[in-house]
């Protein structure tokens, strides 16, 4: 093959290969046609708390309702303060990664936290 294949538009992998009329990325399994150059624009995802306040990395939040914790006999109580949150891609609706005092590192849903203003 004399021509160089374009990198994957999703993960920028240079290991793309042709499979019939499609180009395929072996790293992220994205498939696209060679004729159509796709433009992927990453949009800023807005995460809001229970009151509608926009959350950002590094914010402090409080727990808005009691939360049962799998594998623990105790629950996280209303008003528990969580500092230095990190917003992540949602996994089963959990879009906040944080360290909760007394419980350790865990994922939280933005719908159960309130931003400390």
C-alpha positions in Angstrom: 0.0 0.0 0.0 1.5 3.3 -1.1 -0.8 5.7 0.7 -0.7 6.4 4.4 -4.0 5.8 6.3 -5.3 8.7 8.5 -5.2 8.3 12.3 -8.4 7.3 14.2 -10.7 10.4 14.6 -11.7 9.2 18.1 -8.4 8.2 19.8 -5.8 9.4 17.3 -4.3 5.9 17.0 -1.9 5.6 14.0 -2.6 1.8 13.8 -5.7 2.1 11.6 -6.3 -0.5 8.9 -8.7 -1.1 6.0 -11.5 -3.6 6.1 -13.3 -3.5 2.9 -14.7 0.0 2.4 -14.2 0.9 6.1 -11.2 2.1 8.1 -10.9 0.5 11.5 -9.1 1.4 14.7 -7.8 -1.7 16.6 -7.5 0.3 19.8 -11.0 1.8 20.2 -12.9 -0.3 17.6 -14.2 2.8 15.8 -15.1 2.3 12.2 -15.5 5.0 9.5 -15.5 5.4 5.7 -12.4 6.7 4.0 -14.5 9.0 1.7 -16.1 10.9 4.6 -13.7 12.7 6.9 -15.6 12.9 10.2 -15.2 15.9 12.4 -15.7 15.2 16.1 -16.1 18.2 18.2 -15.9 17.5 21.9 -18.6 19.4 23.7 -18.2 20.6 27.2 -20.4 18.4 29.4 -22.2 20.4 32.1 -22.8 18.6 35.4 -25.3 20.1 37.8 -26.1 19.4 41.4 -29.5 18.7 43.0 -30.2 22.5 43.1 -29.1 23.2 39.5 -25.7 24.7 40.4 -22.9 23.9 37.9 -20.2 21.7 39.3 -16.5 21.8 38.4 -13.4 19.9 39.3 -12.1 20.8 42.8 -15.5 22.0 44.1 -16.7 21.1 47.6 -20.1 19.5 47.9 -22.4 18.1 50.7 -24.5 15.0 50.5 -28.2 15.9 50.0 -29.7 12.6 51.1 -28.7 9.5 53.1 -26.8 7.1 50.9 -26.5 3.4 51.5 -23.0 2.0 50.7 -22.6 -1.4 49.3 -20.6 -3.7 51.6 -21.0 -1.4 54.6 -23.4 -1.5 57.4 -23.4 2.3 57.8 -24.7 5.0 55.4 -23.3 8.4 54.3 -25.5 10.9 56.2 -27.1 14.1 54.9 -24.7 17.0 55.2 -21.5 15.0 54.9 -19.0 17.3 53.3 -16.9 16.1 50.3 -14.0 18.2 49.2 -12.1 18.4 45.9 -14.4 16.4 43.7 -13.4 15.3 40.2 -15.9 15.1 37.3 -15.6 11.9 35.2 -17.4 10.3 32.3 -20.6 8.8 33.7 -20.5 5.2 34.8 -24.0 3.9 35.6 -25.0 7.5 36.3 -22.1 8.1 38.7 -20.3 11.2 37.4 -18.3 12.4 40.4 -15.2 10.7 41.8 -14.4 11.8 45.3 -12.9 10.8 48.6 -15.6 10.7 51.3 -14.3 10.9 54.9 -14.8 7.6 56.7 -15.6 5.7 53.5 -12.7 6.3 51.2 -12.7 6.8 47.4 -16.1 6.4 45.7 -18.2 7.4 42.8 -21.2 9.7 43.4 -24.2 10.8 41.4 -24.5 14.6 40.9 -28.2 14.2 41.7 -27.4 13.5 45.4 -25.0 16.3 46.1 -25.3 20.0 46.7 -22.5 22.5 45.9 -21.1 24.4 48.9 -21.2 28.1 47.8 
